């Protein structure tokens, strides 16, 4: 994990040392560049590029343009990025905990290009999208996706009265625990092969891949009841190996596009390798992920999209939370939503109120709907 505060303190110390002593070996300052677009929601905004001791610095005349990307000397969607930064900051500050962090990541599914990477706190040194955090239930579609590739009979399984679609739509923990146990117990080699092939993941940590689990449950866990005290249950609902928002959005993009999508600042890699995925086997999963916004854990999102005259067909989503040990609030809230063109990921990390307080990641997305519609990320009816 990146030590964000450590980097920030070091950066500020070096900056003040430079200002106080004016002892530099090399300094170049270019003319300001206009970064705001035609819309210019905050008026004309300029970036000043500086090079101090051969280290590049960028300063903006408006802080909401902080940490925007300059890929191949082109400016991409700067105004959208700035408004997302503003909404993210306001949302997290409204929660009231000064240590809360968050990110809004928007990616083009065709090119892998990052359209916006809003981050709070804003910094040119580190973007919160790269911070590892417990993602909660947004990992459940990955289990379902691989399970269907191994054996499409999984779609007919019932667990404690819950069917496959309800497992995703309502984020059922019992079903997730049963599914993880069955994959690890009965299909371990196929499970790991598909993890590697589709998501560059391993089951357990190694030196080369992102890991699905932080540890393998002991043999007893596979035999005792799958209740909330069973280690398999904890692992299945995402209370374990942390991921970055960047990683999760890339995984969702691969499921949606069925290609080895790689996220980058400039989207220069145009020809992503097709994944060997049986599309028919995934149709039930994608239907269930659409139900998430229609009648599931993010039904309020579907209603908000309808209210703003945005399309709800062919939209796939998943919510995720990680409860604090006390259970009175959450340590993270995540929402990932995809259409055919874009994948949008939102994360909040720190001390986040329970979902009924309407301050979750999906609630921030609802605030962003008019903006995403305006800039063409969401389709109008």
VENQUI-V178107 format. One record per residue. N is the residue number from 1. OMEGA is omega in whole degrees, 0 to 359 (none if undefined). Layout:
N,OMEGA + N,OMEGA
This chain:
1,183 + 2,177 + 3,185 + 4,184 + 5,178 + 6,177 + 7,183 + 8,181 + 9,179 + 10,180 + 11,181 + 12,179 + 13,179 + 14,180 + 15,182 + 16,178 + 17,179 + 18,182 + 19,184 + 20,188 + 21,182 + 22,182 + 23,183 + 24,177 + 25,186 + 26,181 + 27,176 + 28,176 + 29,179 + 30,176 + 31,179 + 32,178 + 33,176 + 34,181 + 35,178 + 36,183 + 37,182 + 38,183 + 39,177 + 40,183 + 41,179 + 42,185 + 43,180 + 44,181 + 45,184 + 46,174 + 47,174 + 48,179 + 49,178 + 50,175 + 51,183 + 52,183 + 53,178 + 54,174 + 55,183 + 56,174 + 57,177 + 58,177 + 59,184 + 60,178 + 61,172 + 62,187 + 63,181 + 64,177 + 65,178 + 66,179 + 67,172 + 68,186 + 69,174 + 70,185 + 71,179 + 72,179 + 73,176 + 74,179 + 75,183 + 76,169 + 77,184 + 78,182 + 79,176 + 80,179 + 81,183 + 82,180 + 83,175 + 84,176 + 85,180 + 86,181 + 87,179 + 88,180 + 89,181 + 90,181 + 91,182 + 92,178 + 93,177 + 94,177 + 95,171 + 96,179 + 97,187 + 98,181 + 99,179 + 100,179 + 101,179 + 102,180 + 103,172 + 104,183 + 105,179 + 106,186 + 107,174 + 108,183 + 109,183 + 110,185 + 111,187 + 112,183 + 113,174 + 114,179 + 115,177 + 116,177 + 117,179 + 118,185 + 119,173 + 120,1 + 121,179 + 122,180 + 123,174 + 124,183 + 125,185 + 126,178 + 127,184 + 128,177 + 129,181 + 130,179 + 131,176 + 132,181 + 133,178 + 134,189 + 135,181 + 136,192 + 137,178 + 138,178 + 139,184 + 140,177 + 141,178 + 142,177 + 143,182 + 144,181 + 145,181 + 146,180 + 147,181 + 148,177 + 149,179 + 150,183 + 151,183 + 152,173 + 153,177 + 154,183 + 155,181 + 156,183 + 157,173 + 158,178 + 159,180 + 160,178 + 161,181 + 162,177 + 163,187 + 164,182 + 165,180 + 166,176 + 167,179 + 168,185 + 169,183 + 170,177 + 171,185 + 172,182 + 173,179 + 174,180 + 175,180 + 176,180 + 177,178 + 178,183 + 179,179 + 180,179 + 181,182 + 182,179 + 183,181 + 184,185 + 185,189 + 186,182 + 187,187 + 188,182 + 189,178 + 190,179 + 191,181 + 192,179 + 193,180 + 194,175 + 195,180 + 196,185 + 197,186 + 198,191 + 199,182 + 200,182 + 201,171 + 202,178 + 203,181 + 204,182 + 205,170 + 206,185 + 207,190 + 208,189 + 209,167 + 210,183 + 211,175 + 212,183 + 213,175 + 214,178 + 215,177 + 216,177 + 217,178 + 218,184 + 219,181 + 220,181 + 221,180 + 222,184 + 223,183 + 224,180 + 225,179 + 226,176 + 227,185 + 228,178 + 229,179 + 230,179 + 231,178 + 232,179 + 233,180 + 234,181 + 235,185 + 236,183 + 237,170 + 238,178 + 239,184 + 240,186 + 241,181 + 242,176 + 243,173 + 244,176 + 245,177 + 246,181 + 247,183 + 248,179 + 249,178 + 250,178 + 251,178 + 252,178 + 253,178 + 254,177 + 255,185 + 256,185 + 257,183 + 258,176 + 259,178 + 260,182 + 261,174 + 262,181 + 263,178 + 264,181 + 265,186 + 266,179 + 267,185 + 268,181 + 269,188 + 270,187 + 271,178 + 272,182 + 273,177 + 274,177 + 275,181 + 276,185 + 277,174 + 278,185 + 279,182 + 280,180 + 281,183 + 282,186 + 283,180 + 284,178 + 285,181 + 286,175 + 287,179 + 288,179 + 289,172 + 290,178 + 291,179 + 292,181 + 293,181 + 294,183 + 295,185 + 296,186 + 297,176 + 298,181 + 299,178 + 300,177 + 301,178 + 302,179 + 303,180 + 304,176 + 305,177 + 306,181 + 307,180 + 308,177 + 309,175 + 310,179 + 311,174 + 312,177 + 313,179 + 314,172 + 315,187 + 316,188 + 317,174 + 318,176 + 319,176 + 320,174 + 321,172 + 322,183 + 323,171 + 324,180 + 325,180 + 326,180 + 327,181 + 328,177 + 329,181 + 330,174 + 331,175 + 332,174 + 333,184 + 334,174 + 335,177 + 336,183 + 337,183 + 338,161 + 339,184 + 340,186 + 341,188 + 342,168 + 343,183 + 344,177 + 345,178 + 346,176 + 347,173 + 348,185 + 349,179 + 350,172 + 351,187 + 352,180 + 353,176 + 354,189 + 355,183 + 356,179 + 357,175 + 358,178 + 359,181 + 360,180 + 361,180 + 362,178 + 363,174 + 364,178 + 365,179 + 366,177 + 367,183 + 368,186 + 369,180 + 370,180 + 371,180 + 372,175 + 373,181 + 374,184 + 375,172 + 376,177 + 377,175 + 378,181 + 379,174 + 380,177 + 381,none
